[in-house]
Structure formats: C-alpha cells, structure tokens
Amino acid sequence: MSVTVVIPQVLRADCDGQARVDLPLAAEGRVPLHSVLDELVLRHPRLAQRLRDERGRLRRYVNVFVDADECRSVAGLDTLVADGAEVRVLPSVAGG
C-alpha cells in the first residue's frame, strides 16, 4: 500500500524540503490516518510537534484532507485512508 502526503511550503524545512512524500505502508486495504501520520513523523521527526499536540491530537491550526475530505468532518485521525490516496496537510491561514 502506498499513500502520498502533500507538504505545504511552511512545513517543508521539517521534511528535507520535500513537497510530496510517498509513504509505502506495510498494510493492505485501508489504514487510519493516524497510522499514515505516524509513518510520516517516523521519517521526518521534526514534523511531530508541528502536526500534533502533546495529547496526540491534530493541532487546531492544522487541517488534513484525505483526497477531497477534511478529516475532522469524517472521523478525525481515525479517517480511513485507501491505497493510492493523497493526504494533504494545510495549516490554517489567519490575518487581517
């Protein structure tokens, strides 16, 4: 199984400048989003603090989409990710 994670510009310094990270996962079928993020931070540990809080929840200013669905509107970190899916990390933008 393989999943592609799209990394926004603001986080690329924490993953060796990569815009896309292809993650081969040792699983078949679908896996929960938290497993995808676990694998991502295993490869790029500096992303851990940027994506999740001390309780392991997504930081409130981080939005994660699995294909076209924002994970919080589906099942949060338990959202199922299929083989070939695109996971897109998008930090919230604020300003005035």
SVG drawing of the C-alpha trace seen along z (x, -y; Angstrom):
<svg xmlns="http://www.w3.org/2000/svg" viewBox="-18 -43 35 49">
<polyline fill="none" stroke="black" stroke-width="0.4" points="0.0,0.0 1.2,-3.5 0.0,-6.9 1.3,-10.4 1.4,-13.2 1.5,-16.7 3.5,-19.0 2.8,-22.8 5.7,-25.2 5.7,-26.3 6.5,-22.7 8.9,-21.7 12.0,-22.7 10.9,-20.0 10.9,-17.3 14.1,-17.9 12.4,-20.4 10.1,-17.8 6.7,-18.9 5.4,-15.4 6.3,-12.4 5.5,-8.9 4.9,-6.5 4.8,-2.8 2.8,-1.3 3.0,2.3 -0.7,2.8 -3.4,3.9 -6.7,2.2 -7.3,-0.9 -5.5,-2.3 -6.4,-5.0 -5.0,-8.5 -3.1,-8.4 -1.0,-5.4 -0.1,-7.5 1.0,-10.4 2.9,-8.0 4.9,-6.8 5.4,-10.4 6.9,-11.6 8.9,-8.4 10.7,-9.5 10.6,-13.2 10.6,-13.6 10.5,-17.4 7.0,-17.3 5.7,-15.6 5.4,-18.8 4.1,-20.8 1.2,-18.4 0.0,-17.1 -0.2,-18.4 1.1,-16.7 -2.0,-14.5 -1.6,-13.3 -4.4,-15.3 -4.1,-17.4 -3.2,-20.9 -6.2,-23.2 -4.5,-25.2 -3.6,-22.1 -6.1,-20.8 -5.6,-17.4 -7.5,-16.3 -7.7,-12.7 -8.4,-13.1 -11.2,-15.7 -12.4,-15.2 -11.3,-17.2 -10.5,-14.6 -12.4,-16.4 -15.6,-16.2 -15.1,-12.4 -13.6,-10.6 -10.6,-12.7 -7.4,-10.8 -9.5,-7.6 -10.4,-8.5 -9.6,-5.6 -7.0,-6.1 -7.1,-3.9 -4.2,-2.7 -3.1,-5.4 -4.8,-8.2 -3.4,-11.7 -3.2,-13.2 -2.8,-17.0 -1.6,-18.9 -2.8,-22.5 -2.1,-24.9 -4.8,-27.4 -4.2,-30.9 -5.2,-33.9 -4.6,-37.5 -6.3,-40.8"/>
</svg>
